[in-house]
Amino acid sequence: MKIKTKQNKRHELEIKQLQHDLQLAKIELAQREFQLNQQRLELTNKNEILQEKVHELNHQNQILNARLNNIMAVNMLI
């Protein structure tokens, strides 16, 4: 009877340890998911800012090309 009781206690302790380890793993996973989501948001924001800059630079390039074409056209007339 004592042997079964010791085995049962050992088994219960192992189960509790595994449950504890599982809870720790779940917490760590949740923290990592949070960090990944934060990084994803930061990268998305940076990407949007860079896309706006590219759009603005393309627009400025078009304006400069139009000015250059006008200057060249005027010089051709002279």
N, C-alpha and C positions, 0 to 999 in steps of 0.2 A: 504494500500500500504506500509506503514511504517513497519507493522508487517511482511510482506513477506520479505521485505528488510533486517530486522534484523535477521529473520530466515535464509535467504540465506547467510548473512554474517557469522552467527554462523556455518552454515553447511559448508561453505567454509573454515572457520578456523579449524573446526574439520577434514576436509579432508586434509588440509595442515599439521596438527599435526600428523595425521596418516601416511601421506607420509614421514614426517620427521622421525617418529619412525621406519618406515619400512627401511629407508635408514640407520639409526643407527644400526638396527638389522642386515642388510646385511653386514655392515662394521665389526661388532663384529664377525659375522660368518666367514667372510674372514680371520680375524685375528686368530681366533681359528683354522681354517683349516691350516693356515700357521704354527702355533705352532705345530699342530699334525704332519704335514709333516716333520718339523724339528726334532721332537722327533722320528719319524719313521726312518729317516735317521741316527740319532745317534744310535738308537738301532740296526739297520741293520749293521752299521759299527762295533759296539761292538760285535755283534753276529759273524761277519766274523773273527774278531780278535780272539775271543774265539775258534772258530772252527779251526783256524790255530794252536793255541796253543795245542788243543786236538790232532790234527793230529801229531804235532811234538812230543808230549809226548808219543803217541802210538808208534811212530817210535823209540824213545829212549828206550821205554820199550821192543820192539822187539829186539833191539841191545843188551840190558842188558840180556835178556833171552837167546839169542844166546851165549853170553859170558859165562853165568852161565852154560849152557849146555856143552860148551866146557871144562870148568874147571872141571865139574863133570865127564865128559868122561875121561879126563886126569887122574883124581884122581882114577877112576875105574881101569885104566891100571897099576897104581903104586902098 
